Amino acid sequence: MITLSVYSREGCHLCEEMLAALVQFKTELGFEFEVYDIDEDAALLQEYNALVPVVKLGERELMRYYFELATLKAALNIFREKT
């Protein structure tokens, strides 16, 4: 199963929207995701403070701020072709 990393923080309405969209499509598109609260890690806070939410597949950033279904589908297809 493909696992995405989601960098987020509590009280962030864009983060909540991103997570809701990921939940909506995870079964259909066949992925899981792990959420990292940037406020709980000084290094993540420094890296992502004003950028959340950020969704990554491995080291590749897929989305920032807003959910993009076409971007997610393309990235998942490319990843599956390579593995």
N, C-alpha and C positions, 0 to 999 in steps of 0.2 A: 504494500500500500504506500502511496506517495504521501509524505507528510510536509505540509507547509509550516513555516514559522510566521507568527503574527506578532508584531511589536505594537503594543497598545498601552493604554493607561485608563484607570477608572475615571468616570466623569467626562469622558471624551465622546461627544455625540457622533463624530465621524467613525470612531473606533466601534461604537455600538452598531452602526449601520454596516460597517465592513464585516463584523462578526456575524450579524444576522444574514447577510448575503452568503457568506461562506457556509453557514449551517444549511441554508436553503439548497445549495448546489453540491454539497459534499458527497451525498449518496449517488446522485445522478452522474457526477463526473469522476467519482472514485478516488477521493483523497481524504486525508485527515488533516488536522492542524493543531499546533500547540501554540498557546498564547503566552507571551512573555510581557509582564508588566514592567515597563521601563523605569518606573519610579521605585522599583525594588532592587535595582542594580545600577550602581553609579556609572559604570562603563556604558550600559545601554542608554541611560539617561543622557549622558554626554553625546552619544552618537545620534539618538533619535528624538531628542527633546521636542522640537517644533515640527517634526515630520510625521508623527503618527496619525493614522495607522500605517504601518509598512508590512507588506506581505512578501516573504521570500521563499524561494524554492532552492534549497542549498544556499549558495552564496549569491544567487541571482535575485535581484529585486524585481518583483513582478508588478506590484501596485503600491502607490503611495496616496494617501488621503481618500481615494474613491475606488470602489469595486468596479472592475472592468471585466465583464464576462468573456469577451473575445480574447483578451490578453491571457486570462487564466486558461481558457481552452487551448489556445496555441501553445502555451508553455507546457501544459500537461502532455499534449500530443508529442512535442519535441522530446520531452523527458522520456516518455515511453518508447519512442523510436530508438533512443540511445541506449536503453537498457534491455 
